[in-house]
Amino acid sequence: MTIKPIGDRLLVSPTKEEGVTKSGIFLPDTAQEKRAEGEIISIGGGEKVSKLGLSAGQKVIFGKYGGDEIKIDNKEYKILNHDDILAVIE
């Protein structure tokens, strides 16, 4: 299944955070902070998002609580507005 965001939205796959601390303590999902970075999977055709110069495959930092979470084929994604993207990781 492919998802194509519409307008000025992006589909992002958030990166998973380690479930173990550096000292070896296991952290359950409920105790882990939400990760605010991920990889762009696809981009809508809106005018504002095209001006940002983003492309699929780029790693970005987004607002921690921005966007909508969806789950497809047991994989989590976020659909974000163009203004939820804070920075590009190079």
PyMOL commands that set and color helices and strands:
alter all, ss='L'
color gray80, all
select helices_A, chain A and resi 29-31+47-51+82-84
alter helices_A, ss='H'
color red, helices_A
select strands_A, chain A and resi 9-14+37-43+59-62+68-72+75-81+85-89
alter strands_A, ss='S'
color yellow, strands_A
deselect
rebuild
show_as cartoon
